C-alpha cells in the first residue's frame, strides 16, 4: 500500500524518469547484494570443505558499503553493498611467534633425541656399562694381590684390561659414527632449505603478479596458504623471520642472514666448519653469496650442531680426557714395576722421527720432564739384581724467529740416541734403534734378564720417558679411540708388573695400582679415577635431564600458541554453517526485493 502511495506521488509530480532511475538503482543494489551473498556462500563452502585440510587458512569475505549517490535535490542515497575481496584470517604477529616457538621446539627435541641415544649407548647403571668394566678391571688386580704367584690371575687382569679398552673403543667409535651420520643429515638439510626458499621465492613472484593492481582485500589465497606452509616447514629446520611488503612478497631472514628478498634467493651450501677434538670434520652450512656461516640459533639444524659438537662431541672430549688420565696415571706406576719374569728383549712402542733430536721436540703421547728411570739387570744364576739409573734432561725448546736469516738455534736435552748409549754401556745389555725409530733393548747371555724399577729416590719413573716411549707399559695409546693393552702383557701374563722390589719379589706395585680406585688425585679435583668417570656420567645425565625438561616446556608453549593460532585461522564448522545460512537468508531477502522492484516497474510501465 505504501509503495502505491509512493508511485502516485511520483506520477503527480511528473517524476516518472527519476522514479524509473531509482527503481533501476534499487535493482542494481539488489543484484550486488545477491552477488555478495553468492560469494559469501562460496567462501563458507570453501572453508567447510577444507576444515580438515592441513595448512589451510580460513578465508573471509570482506564487504564494504558501495559509493552513495547524490540526487539533484541534494538527497544522498546509499547504493548497497559491494565485495572488496576475500582474505585469509590470521594474526601475522602470532604466526611469527608460532614459527619462533616451532624452531625452539625442534631444536630442543633434536637435542633430546641425541641425549637419549647417548644414554642408550652408555648403558649406564647396567652390568654392561663402562663403570662396571672399570670396577671389574680393578677387581682383577685385587685378585692378583691375593695370589701374586698365580699367572692365571695376572692373565685375568690383562684380559679385563683389554675388555675395558674395547668398551672405551666401542663408545668412542660409536660416537664418531654418529657424528658422521649427523654430518650427512646436515648435508640433506641444506637441500631442504634451498628447496623451501626456492618455493617461497617462486610463490612470492606469483602472489605479486596475481595481486598487483587489485583491491587490497583481494589475495591469492591458495598461493598464500602454500607459502605459509613452506614458512612453517622451514621454521622446523632453522630460525626464521619474515616481513611482508605492500606488494604481498615476504622478505625472509635467518638470524642476520637474508635468504629471500626482492625477487632474489640466496642459497646455502655445505663447507667444512673446523674439526672436533676427536677428529671429526664438522659439516656446516654457509650462505653462498656472503661466505658467512648461516646464523642458526634454533631449529633442527641447530639441534644437529649441538648434538654433534656439544652432546656427542662434549662427551667424547670428556671420555678422551678420562682415557688420558687413566692411561697416564696407571702407566706412571706400572712402568716402575716388575713381573714374575723379566725381559730378555723389548721393543718400545713409540716411533721417534729423529733419534738425535731432544725427546721433548718430538710429538710424544705423554709429556716428559727432568728426572730419570731405573733399569734392573737380574742374573738368574747368581740371583743378583743390579740397578742402573738413566737420567733424563729436558730443556725448554728455543724460540725460533721466523724472520731471522740465521740458522735456528739447536735444541738441547736428552735424545733417544743418548738413552741408547746409556743402556748399551750397562753390562749384560745392548740397545739399538730400528728403522722405525723404536728403541730396542736386548740382554746378553741366557742368564740375564732386565726389568724397570723406581728412580734413585724410590719413586716412579720421575721423567715419564718410559710411558712416553711405550716401554714396560700396560696401556697403549692415549685417547679413547686408540687405547689398548700392550701386546707383550697379553701374550705373556707373567710380565704383569705387580712387583716393586725386583722380578717376582713382591706385590707392592699391584697394591699401588689397585689403590687407584680410591686414591684422590689433585688434578682430578681430589677425586679418584673411578669417581672422575662417574662424575662425567653424572654431568651427562644432568645435562640430558635439563634438555628433556626444556624440550617438554617448549612443546607446551608451542602447543599453546598453535591453539591460539588455530582459534583464529582454523575453520569452525558451526560458525561457517551459520555464515552460510546468513548469506542464504540474505540472498532470499534480496530475491524478494528484486521481485518487488519488478512489480513496481511493471506498474510504472502500465500507467
C-alpha positions as CSV (number, residue, x, y, z in Angstrom):
1,X,0.0,0.0,0.0
2,X,2.8,2.4,0.8
3,X,4.6,1.6,-2.4
4,X,1.4,2.6,-4.4
5,X,1.3,5.8,-2.5
6,X,4.9,6.5,-3.4
7,X,4.3,5.8,-7.1
8,X,1.2,8.1,-7.1
9,X,3.3,10.9,-5.6
10,X,6.0,10.4,-8.2
11,X,3.4,10.4,-11.0
12,X,1.5,13.5,-9.9
13,X,4.8,15.5,-9.6
14,X,6.0,14.4,-13.0
15,X,8.9,12.4,-11.6
16,X,8.4,9.3,-13.7
17,X,12.0,9.4,-15.2
18,X,13.6,9.9,-11.8
19,X,11.3,7.2,-10.4
20,X,12.5,4.8,-13.1
21,X,16.1,5.6,-12.4
22,X,15.7,5.0,-8.7
23,X,14.0,1.7,-9.4
24,X,16.8,0.6,-11.6
25,X,19.3,1.7,-9.0
26,X,17.5,-0.4,-6.4
27,X,17.6,-3.3,-8.8
28,X,21.3,-2.9,-9.2
29,X,21.7,-2.6,-5.5
30,X,19.8,-5.9,-5.0
31,X,21.9,-7.6,-7.7
32,X,25.1,-6.6,-5.9
33,X,23.7,-7.9,-2.6
34,X,22.8,-11.2,-4.2
35,X,26.3,-11.4,-5.8
36,X,27.8,-10.8,-2.4
37,X,25.6,-13.5,-0.9
38,X,26.6,-16.0,-3.5
39,X,30.3,-15.2,-3.0
40,X,29.8,-15.4,0.8
41,X,28.2,-18.8,0.4
42,X,31.1,-20.0,-1.8
43,X,33.6,-18.8,0.8
44,X,31.8,-20.5,3.6
45,X,31.6,-23.7,1.5
46,X,35.3,-23.5,0.7
47,X,36.0,-23.2,4.4
48,X,33.8,-26.2,5.3
49,X,35.3,-28.3,2.5
50,X,38.8,-27.6,3.9
51,X,38.1,-27.9,7.6
52,X,40.5,-30.8,7.9
53,X,43.0,-29.8,5.2
54,X,46.5,-29.4,6.7
55,X,47.9,-25.9,6.4
56,X,44.6,-24.4,5.2
57,X,43.9,-20.9,6.5
58,X,40.3,-19.8,6.9
59,X,39.0,-17.4,4.3
60,X,36.8,-14.4,4.9
61,X,34.6,-12.3,2.6
62,X,35.3,-8.6,3.0
63,X,32.3,-6.4,2.3
64,X,32.1,-2.7,2.2
65,X,29.4,-0.1,1.6
66,X,29.3,1.0,-2.1
67,X,29.7,4.6,-3.0
68,X,26.4,6.5,-2.3
69,X,24.6,8.6,-5.0
70,X,23.6,12.2,-4.6
71,X,20.3,13.3,-6.1
72,X,19.7,16.6,-7.8
73,X,17.8,17.9,-4.8
74,X,20.8,17.2,-2.5
75,X,19.5,13.9,-1.1
76,X,22.2,11.2,-0.7
77,X,21.1,7.6,-1.1
78,X,23.0,4.5,-0.3
79,X,23.7,2.1,-3.2
80,X,24.0,-1.1,-1.1
81,X,27.0,-3.4,-0.5
82,X,29.9,-4.4,-2.7
83,X,32.6,-7.1,-2.4
84,X,36.0,-5.7,-1.5
85,X,37.7,-9.1,-1.7
86,X,38.4,-12.4,0.0
87,X,41.3,-12.6,2.5
88,X,43.0,-15.0,4.9
89,X,42.1,-14.8,8.5
90,X,45.3,-14.8,10.5
91,X,47.3,-12.8,13.0
92,X,50.7,-12.2,11.4
93,X,52.4,-11.4,14.8
94,X,51.1,-14.6,16.2
95,X,52.2,-16.5,13.2
96,X,55.8,-15.2,13.8
97,X,55.6,-16.3,17.4
98,X,54.4,-19.8,16.4
99,X,57.3,-20.1,13.9
100,X,59.8,-19.0,16.5
101,X,58.4,-21.4,19.1
102,X,58.5,-24.2,16.5
103,X,62.2,-23.5,15.9
104,X,62.9,-23.7,19.6
105,X,60.8,-26.9,19.9
106,X,62.6,-28.7,17.0
107,X,66.0,-27.6,18.3
108,X,65.4,-28.9,21.8
109,X,63.6,-32.0,20.6
110,X,66.6,-32.9,18.4
111,X,69.0,-32.4,21.3
112,X,66.7,-34.6,23.5
113,X,66.9,-37.3,20.8
114,X,70.7,-37.3,20.8
115,X,70.9,-37.4,24.6
116,X,68.5,-40.4,24.6
117,X,70.8,-42.1,22.0
118,X,73.9,-41.3,24.1
119,X,72.3,-42.7,27.2
120,X,71.4,-45.9,25.3
121,X,75.0,-46.0,24.0
122,X,76.4,-45.8,27.5
123,X,74.1,-48.3,29.1
124,X,74.8,-46.7,32.4
125,X,73.5,-48.5,35.6
126,X,73.5,-51.8,33.8
127,X,76.0,-54.7,34.0
128,X,77.3,-53.8,30.6
129,X,78.3,-50.1,31.2
130,X,81.8,-48.7,31.3
131,X,81.6,-48.2,35.0
132,X,81.2,-51.9,35.5
133,X,84.2,-52.6,33.2
134,X,86.3,-50.2,35.3
135,X,85.3,-51.9,38.5
136,X,85.9,-55.4,37.1
137,X,89.4,-54.4,35.9
138,X,90.5,-53.1,39.3
139,X,88.9,-56.1,41.0
140,X,91.0,-58.3,38.8
141,X,94.1,-56.5,40.1
142,X,92.9,-57.2,43.7
143,X,92.8,-60.9,42.7
144,X,96.4,-60.8,41.6
145,X,97.3,-59.5,45.1
146,X,95.6,-62.5,46.7
147,X,97.8,-64.9,44.7
148,X,100.7,-63.0,43.1
149,X,102.5,-66.2,42.1
150,X,99.4,-67.4,40.1
151,X,99.8,-66.3,36.4
152,X,96.1,-67.1,35.7
153,X,95.1,-64.2,37.8
154,X,97.6,-61.9,36.0
155,X,96.1,-63.2,32.8
156,X,92.7,-62.3,34.0
157,X,93.9,-58.8,34.8
158,X,95.3,-58.4,31.3
159,X,92.0,-59.8,29.8
160,X,89.9,-57.4,31.9
161,X,92.1,-54.5,30.9
162,X,91.6,-55.5,27.3
163,X,87.8,-55.6,27.8
164,X,87.9,-52.2,29.4
165,X,89.8,-50.7,26.4
166,X,87.5,-52.4,24.0
167,X,84.5,-50.9,25.8
168,X,86.1,-47.5,25.6
169,X,86.9,-48.0,21.9
170,X,83.4,-49.1,21.2
171,X,81.9,-45.9,22.8
172,X,84.4,-43.7,21.0
173,X,83.8,-45.4,17.7
174,X,80.0,-45.2,18.1
175,X,80.2,-41.5,18.9
176,X,82.4,-40.8,15.8
177,X,80.0,-42.9,13.6
178,X,77.0,-40.9,15.0
179,X,78.8,-37.6,14.4
180,X,79.5,-38.6,10.8
181,X,75.8,-39.5,10.4
182,X,74.8,-36.1,11.7
183,X,77.1,-34.6,9.1
184,X,75.1,-36.4,6.5
185,X,71.9,-35.1,8.0
186,X,73.3,-31.6,7.8
187,X,74.0,-32.2,4.1
188,X,70.4,-33.2,3.5
189,X,69.2,-30.2,5.5
190,X,71.0,-27.9,3.0
191,X,68.9,-29.3,0.2
192,X,65.7,-28.9,2.2
193,X,66.5,-25.2,3.0
194,X,67.3,-24.5,-0.7
195,X,64.1,-26.3,-1.8
196,X,61.9,-24.3,0.6
197,X,63.5,-20.9,-0.1
198,X,63.1,-21.6,-3.9
199,X,59.4,-22.4,-3.3
200,X,58.9,-19.3,-1.2
201,X,60.6,-17.1,-3.8
202,X,58.5,-18.5,-6.6
203,X,55.3,-18.1,-4.6
204,X,56.3,-14.5,-3.9
205,X,56.5,-13.8,-7.6
206,X,53.2,-15.5,-8.3
207,X,51.4,-13.7,-5.5
208,X,52.8,-10.3,-6.5
209,X,51.7,-10.9,-10.1
210,X,48.2,-12.1,-9.2
211,X,47.5,-9.4,-6.6
212,X,49.1,-6.5,-8.5
213,X,46.7,-3.6,-9.2
214,X,43.8,-5.2,-7.4
215,X,41.9,-4.2,-4.3
216,X,43.9,-4.6,-1.0
217,X,41.2,-7.0,0.0
218,X,41.9,-9.4,-2.8
219,X,44.5,-12.1,-2.1
220,X,46.0,-15.1,-3.9
221,X,44.7,-17.3,-1.2
222,X,45.8,-20.8,-2.3
223,X,49.3,-19.5,-3.0
224,X,49.4,-17.7,0.4
225,X,48.4,-21.0,2.0
226,X,51.3,-22.8,0.3
227,X,53.7,-20.0,1.3
228,X,52.6,-20.2,5.0
229,X,53.1,-23.9,4.9
230,X,56.6,-23.6,3.4
231,X,57.5,-21.0,6.1
232,X,56.3,-23.3,8.8
233,X,58.2,-26.2,7.4
234,X,61.3,-24.0,7.1
235,X,60.9,-22.9,10.7
236,X,61.2,-26.5,11.8
237,X,64.7,-26.6,10.3
238,X,66.1,-23.1,11.1
239,X,65.1,-19.9,13.0
240,X,63.4,-17.6,10.5
241,X,61.8,-14.2,10.5
242,X,59.6,-12.8,7.7
243,X,58.2,-9.4,6.8
244,X,55.6,-8.8,4.1
245,X,55.7,-5.6,1.9
246,X,52.8,-3.9,0.2
247,X,53.1,-6.0,-2.9
248,X,52.5,-9.2,-0.9
249,X,56.0,-10.5,-1.1
250,X,57.9,-11.6,2.0
251,X,61.5,-11.0,2.9
252,X,63.0,-13.9,4.7
253,X,65.8,-13.9,7.3
254,X,67.7,-16.4,9.2
255,X,69.2,-14.5,12.1
256,X,71.2,-11.8,10.4
257,X,71.3,-13.5,7.0
258,X,68.8,-12.7,4.2
259,X,67.6,-15.8,2.3
260,X,64.8,-14.3,0.2
261,X,64.3,-10.6,-0.8
262,X,63.2,-8.5,-3.7
263,X,62.8,-11.5,-6.1
264,X,66.3,-12.8,-5.2
265,X,67.0,-16.0,-3.4
266,X,70.3,-16.7,-1.6
267,X,71.2,-20.4,-1.4
268,X,73.2,-22.1,1.3
269,X,75.9,-24.6,0.7
270,X,77.9,-27.1,2.8
271,X,81.5,-26.4,3.8
272,X,84.0,-27.6,6.4
273,X,83.4,-25.8,9.7
274,X,86.5,-27.0,11.5
275,X,87.3,-30.2,13.3
276,X,86.2,-31.7,16.6
277,X,88.7,-32.7,19.3
278,X,88.1,-36.4,18.4
279,X,89.0,-35.8,14.8
280,X,85.6,-35.4,13.1
281,X,85.4,-32.7,10.4
282,X,82.3,-30.6,11.0
283,X,79.9,-30.1,8.1
284,X,78.2,-26.7,8.4
285,X,76.0,-24.5,6.3
286,X,77.2,-21.2,4.8
287,X,75.4,-18.5,2.8
288,X,76.8,-18.7,-0.7
289,X,76.9,-15.1,-1.7
290,X,78.5,-13.9,1.6
291,X,80.5,-16.9,2.6
292,X,79.3,-16.4,6.2
293,X,78.3,-19.3,8.4
294,X,74.5,-19.5,8.4
295,X,73.3,-17.7,11.5
296,X,71.5,-20.6,13.1
297,X,70.2,-20.2,16.7
298,X,67.4,-22.7,16.9
299,X,65.6,-25.3,14.8
300,X,66.5,-28.9,13.8
301,X,69.8,-27.7,12.2
302,X,70.9,-26.0,15.5
303,X,70.0,-29.2,17.3
304,X,72.2,-31.2,14.9
305,X,75.1,-28.9,15.5
306,X,74.6,-29.2,19.3
307,X,74.2,-32.9,19.1
308,X,77.4,-33.4,17.1
309,X,79.6,-30.8,18.8
310,X,78.3,-30.5,22.3
311,X,76.4,-33.6,23.2
312,X,78.4,-36.3,21.4
313,X,81.5,-34.1,21.0
314,X,81.4,-33.0,24.6
315,X,81.1,-36.5,25.9
316,X,83.8,-37.7,23.5
317,X,86.2,-35.0,24.8
318,X,85.5,-36.0,28.4
319,X,86.0,-39.7,27.5
320,X,89.3,-38.8,25.8
321,X,90.4,-36.9,28.9
322,X,89.3,-39.8,31.2
323,X,91.2,-42.2,29.0
324,X,94.3,-40.0,29.0
325,X,94.2,-39.7,32.8
326,X,93.6,-43.4,33.3
327,X,96.5,-44.4,30.9
328,X,99.0,-41.8,32.1
329,X,98.4,-42.4,35.8
330,X,98.2,-46.2,35.6
331,X,101.3,-46.4,33.3
332,X,103.2,-43.9,35.5
333,X,103.1,-46.5,38.3
334,X,103.1,-49.6,36.2
335,X,106.3,-48.8,34.2
336,X,108.3,-48.8,37.5
337,X,107.1,-52.3,38.4
338,X,108.3,-55.8,37.6
339,X,106.6,-59.1,36.7
340,X,107.2,-62.7,37.7
341,X,109.7,-62.8,34.9
342,X,112.0,-60.2,33.4
343,X,112.6,-59.3,29.8
344,X,115.3,-60.7,27.5
345,X,114.4,-58.3,24.7
346,X,111.9,-55.5,24.4
347,X,110.9,-53.0,21.7
348,X,109.5,-49.6,22.6
349,X,106.1,-48.9,21.1
350,X,106.6,-45.2,20.2
351,X,108.3,-44.3,17.0
352,X,110.8,-41.4,17.1
353,X,111.3,-39.5,13.8
354,X,114.8,-38.3,14.7
355,X,116.8,-40.1,17.3
356,X,119.3,-37.2,17.6
357,X,116.6,-34.6,18.4
358,X,115.8,-33.9,22.1
359,X,112.9,-36.1,23.1
360,X,110.7,-33.1,24.1
361,X,110.9,-31.9,20.5
362,X,109.1,-35.0,19.4
363,X,105.3,-35.4,19.3
364,X,105.2,-37.8,22.2
365,X,101.9,-39.3,23.5
366,X,102.8,-38.1,27.1
367,X,104.9,-35.2,28.4
368,X,108.3,-35.9,29.8
369,X,110.3,-33.8,32.4
370,X,113.6,-33.8,34.2
371,X,114.2,-36.9,36.2
372,X,115.1,-40.5,35.2
373,X,114.3,-44.2,35.3
374,X,116.0,-47.3,36.6
375,X,116.8,-50.5,34.6
376,X,117.3,-53.6,36.8
377,X,119.6,-56.2,35.5
378,X,118.9,-59.6,37.0
379,X,121.2,-62.6,36.9
380,X,119.2,-65.7,37.1
381,X,122.2,-67.8,38.0
382,X,123.5,-65.6,40.9
383,X,120.1,-64.2,41.8
384,X,121.7,-60.8,42.0
385,X,119.9,-57.7,40.8
386,X,121.8,-54.5,39.9
387,X,120.0,-51.2,39.4
388,X,121.2,-48.7,36.8
389,X,119.8,-45.2,36.8
390,X,119.3,-43.4,33.5
391,X,119.0,-39.6,33.9
392,X,116.7,-37.6,31.6
393,X,117.2,-33.9,31.0
394,X,114.5,-31.8,29.4
395,X,115.3,-28.2,28.4
396,X,112.8,-25.7,27.0
397,X,112.8,-25.6,23.3
398,X,114.5,-22.5,21.8
399,X,112.3,-19.8,20.3
400,X,112.6,-19.6,16.6
401,X,112.4,-16.2,14.9
402,X,110.6,-16.7,11.6
403,X,112.1,-13.5,10.1
404,X,115.7,-14.3,11.1
405,X,118.2,-15.3,8.4
406,X,120.4,-17.1,10.9
407,X,120.0,-20.9,11.3
408,X,117.6,-21.8,14.0
409,X,119.3,-22.5,17.4
410,X,119.9,-26.1,18.3
411,X,117.7,-27.6,20.9
412,X,119.2,-29.3,23.9
413,X,118.1,-32.2,26.1
414,X,118.3,-36.0,26.2
415,X,117.8,-37.7,22.9
416,X,116.8,-41.3,22.1
417,X,120.4,-41.8,21.0
418,X,121.6,-40.7,24.4
419,X,119.3,-43.3,26.1
420,X,120.5,-46.0,23.7
421,X,124.2,-45.3,24.5
422,X,123.4,-45.2,28.3
423,X,121.7,-48.6,28.1
424,X,124.4,-50.1,25.9
425,X,127.0,-49.1,28.5
426,X,125.3,-51.4,31.0
427,X,127.0,-54.8,31.4
428,X,124.7,-57.5,30.0
429,X,122.6,-55.2,27.9
430,X,122.7,-53.8,24.4
431,X,120.4,-51.3,22.8
432,X,119.7,-50.2,19.2
433,X,117.2,-48.1,17.3
434,X,115.4,-49.8,14.4
435,X,114.4,-48.4,11.1
436,X,111.0,-47.2,12.5
437,X,112.7,-45.1,15.2
438,X,111.9,-47.5,18.0
439,X,114.3,-48.3,20.8
440,X,115.2,-52.0,21.2
441,X,116.8,-53.5,24.3
442,X,118.3,-57.0,24.5
443,X,120.0,-59.0,27.2
444,X,123.4,-60.6,26.5
445,X,123.6,-64.2,27.5
446,X,120.9,-66.7,28.6
447,X,121.2,-65.9,32.3
448,X,120.5,-62.2,32.1
449,X,117.0,-60.6,32.3
450,X,116.1,-57.0,32.8
451,X,113.2,-55.0,34.2
452,X,112.4,-51.5,35.2
453,X,112.1,-50.0,38.6
454,X,111.7,-46.8,40.6
455,X,114.2,-44.0,40.4
456,X,117.0,-43.4,42.8
457,X,114.6,-41.9,45.4
458,X,112.3,-44.9,45.2
459,X,109.7,-43.0,43.2
460,X,108.1,-43.9,39.8
461,X,109.9,-43.1,36.6
462,X,110.2,-39.4,37.5
463,X,110.9,-38.4,33.9
464,X,107.8,-40.1,32.4
465,X,110.0,-41.3,29.5
466,X,109.1,-45.0,29.8
467,X,105.4,-44.3,29.4
468,X,106.1,-41.8,26.6
469,X,108.3,-44.3,24.7
470,X,106.0,-47.2,25.3
471,X,108.4,-49.2,27.4
472,X,107.1,-51.6,30.1
473,X,103.6,-50.1,29.8
474,X,100.3,-51.8,30.4
475,X,98.1,-49.5,28.3
476,X,99.0,-48.2,24.9
477,X,97.5,-45.1,23.2
478,X,96.3,-42.0,24.9
479,X,92.8,-41.4,23.5
480,X,89.5,-43.3,23.7
481,X,89.6,-44.4,20.1
482,X,93.3,-45.7,20.3
483,X,93.7,-47.1,23.8
484,X,94.7,-50.7,24.0
485,X,96.7,-53.2,26.0
486,X,100.4,-53.7,25.5
487,X,100.6,-56.9,23.3
488,X,103.6,-58.1,25.4
489,X,101.4,-58.4,28.5
490,X,98.6,-60.1,26.6
491,X,101.0,-62.7,25.2
492,X,102.9,-63.3,28.4
493,X,100.9,-62.5,31.6
494,X,103.9,-63.2,33.8
495,X,105.1,-59.8,32.7
496,X,102.2,-58.1,34.6
497,X,104.2,-55.7,36.7
498,X,102.8,-56.3,40.2
499,X,106.2,-56.2,42.0
500,X,108.2,-53.2,43.1
501,X,111.3,-54.7,44.8
502,X,112.5,-56.8,41.9
503,X,111.4,-59.6,39.5
504,X,108.9,-61.7,41.3
505,X,109.9,-60.2,44.6
506,X,106.6,-58.8,46.0
507,X,103.2,-57.4,45.0
508,X,103.7,-53.8,46.2
509,X,103.2,-52.3,42.8
510,X,99.9,-54.2,42.5
511,X,98.8,-52.6,45.7
512,X,99.5,-49.2,44.3
513,X,97.7,-50.0,41.1
514,X,94.6,-51.3,42.9
515,X,94.7,-48.3,45.1
516,X,93.8,-46.0,42.2
517,X,90.2,-46.9,42.8
518,X,90.2,-44.7,46.0
519,X,93.4,-42.5,45.5
520,X,92.5,-38.9,45.5
521,X,94.2,-37.0,42.6
522,X,94.7,-33.2,42.9
523,X,94.5,-32.7,39.1
524,X,91.2,-34.6,39.1
525,X,89.6,-32.3,41.6
526,X,90.7,-34.5,44.5
527,X,88.7,-37.4,43.1
528,X,89.8,-40.9,42.2
529,X,90.0,-42.0,38.6
530,X,86.8,-44.0,39.1
531,X,85.0,-41.1,40.8
532,X,86.2,-38.9,37.9
533,X,84.5,-41.1,35.3
534,X,81.3,-41.4,37.4
535,X,81.3,-37.6,37.6
536,X,81.4,-37.4,33.8
537,X,78.4,-39.7,33.6
538,X,76.5,-37.7,36.2
539,X,77.2,-34.4,34.4
540,X,76.0,-36.0,31.1
541,X,72.8,-37.3,32.7
542,X,72.1,-34.0,34.4
543,X,72.5,-32.2,31.1
544,X,70.2,-34.7,29.5
545,X,67.6,-34.1,32.1
546,X,67.8,-30.3,31.6
547,X,67.4,-30.7,27.8
548,X,64.4,-33.0,28.3
549,X,62.8,-30.5,30.6
550,X,63.4,-27.7,28.1
551,X,62.0,-29.8,25.3
552,X,58.9,-30.5,27.3
553,X,58.5,-26.8,28.2
554,X,59.0,-25.8,24.6
555,X,56.4,-28.3,23.4
556,X,53.8,-27.0,25.9
557,X,54.5,-23.4,24.9
558,X,54.3,-24.2,21.1
559,X,51.1,-26.1,21.6
560,X,49.5,-23.2,23.4
561,X,50.5,-20.8,20.6
562,X,49.2,-23.2,18.0
563,X,45.9,-23.5,19.8
564,X,45.7,-19.7,19.8
565,X,46.6,-19.5,16.1
566,X,44.1,-22.3,15.2
567,X,41.4,-20.4,17.0
568,X,42.0,-17.6,14.6
569,X,42.9,-19.3,11.3
570,X,41.2,-22.6,11.8
571,X,37.8,-23.5,10.4
572,X,34.9,-23.7,12.9
573,X,32.2,-25.8,11.2
574,X,29.4,-24.4,13.4
575,X,30.4,-20.8,12.5
576,X,30.7,-21.5,8.8
577,X,27.3,-23.2,8.8
578,X,25.7,-20.1,10.4
579,X,27.5,-17.9,7.9
580,X,26.2,-20.0,5.1
581,X,22.7,-19.7,6.4
582,X,23.1,-16.0,6.9
583,X,24.2,-15.5,3.3
584,X,21.3,-17.7,2.2
585,X,18.8,-15.6,4.0
586,X,20.5,-12.5,2.6
587,X,20.1,-13.9,-0.9
588,X,16.5,-14.9,-0.3
589,X,15.6,-11.4,1.1
590,X,17.2,-9.7,-1.9
591,X,15.4,-12.1,-4.2
592,X,12.1,-10.8,-2.7
593,X,13.4,-7.3,-3.0
594,X,14.0,-7.9,-6.8
595,X,10.5,-9.3,-7.1
596,X,9.0,-6.2,-5.6
597,X,11.1,-3.9,-7.8
598,X,10.0,-5.9,-10.8
599,X,6.4,-5.5,-9.8
600,X,6.9,-1.8,-9.2
601,X,8.5,-1.4,-12.7
602,X,5.6,-3.2,-14.3
603,X,3.1,-0.9,-12.5
604,X,5.1,2.1,-13.7
605,X,5.2,0.9,-17.3
606,X,1.5,0.1,-17.4
607,X,0.5,3.6,-16.1
